[in-house]
Amino acid sequence: MATGGPLWPGAPRRPRTARRPGPIRRPAAARWPGAARRLGTALGAGVLVTACAGSGGAGAPSTAPPSATPPEVLCARIVAHWSREVLDRGTYGDYQSMGLSNGQYDILRSVVDDARAAKKREGAGAAYELIDRRSREGCAARYRSGGPDKGPWR
């Protein structure tokens, strides 16, 4: 058995181990004994403050949560973004890699065609304004009846 060097002069030699033991990992509650209690108290106080602040009294009307962004607005944002990218780069990408549906991609192609013509005639500023306007119009028309998944076939 191989042995290690002495711990101090004159000390007996100790056997060398294959692996030195690392520090003992204790659970967080054992490392910080009061932390769990303080955390529980803080969370309890936060719940009470939130509950009291949101109640507004016994007969007060509750406030409604913020509404989700309508699909036509999301459509207009993403179509306008990718229309600018296509106008600046000069090439189209795959509609799935852009995160567009087939119908949104159709709107994009139409918008970009008109924006290219406007850019040649009036400049980039006019083309960007046209992109914003046509994206809103195209997406509003697409989602006017509730969206592509709300048809009679469903």
Stockholm file with secondary structure:
# STOCKHOLM 1.0

chainA/1-154         MATGGPLWPGAPRRPRTARRPGPIRRPAAARWPGAARRLGTALGAGVLVTACAGSGGAGAPSTAPPSATPPEVLCARIVAHWSREVLDRGTYGDYQSMGLSNGQYDILRSVVDDARAAKKREGAGAAYELIDRRSREGCAARYRSGGPDKGPWR
#=GR chainA/1-154 SS CCEEEESSTTCCEEECCSSCCCCCCCCHHHHSTTHHHHHHHHHHHHHHHHHHHHHCSSSCCCCCCCCCCCHHHHHHHHHHHHHHHHHHHCCCCCHHHHTCCHHHHHHHHHHHHHHHHHHHHHCHHHHHHHHHHHHHHHHHHHTTTSCGGGSTTC
#=GC SS_cons         CCEEEESSTTCCEEECCSSCCCCCCCCHHHHSTTHHHHHHHHHHHHHHHHHHHHHCSSSCCCCCCCCCCCHHHHHHHHHHHHHHHHHHHCCCCCHHHHTCCHHHHHHHHHHHHHHHHHHHHHCHHHHHHHHHHHHHHHHHHHTTTSCGGGSTTC
//
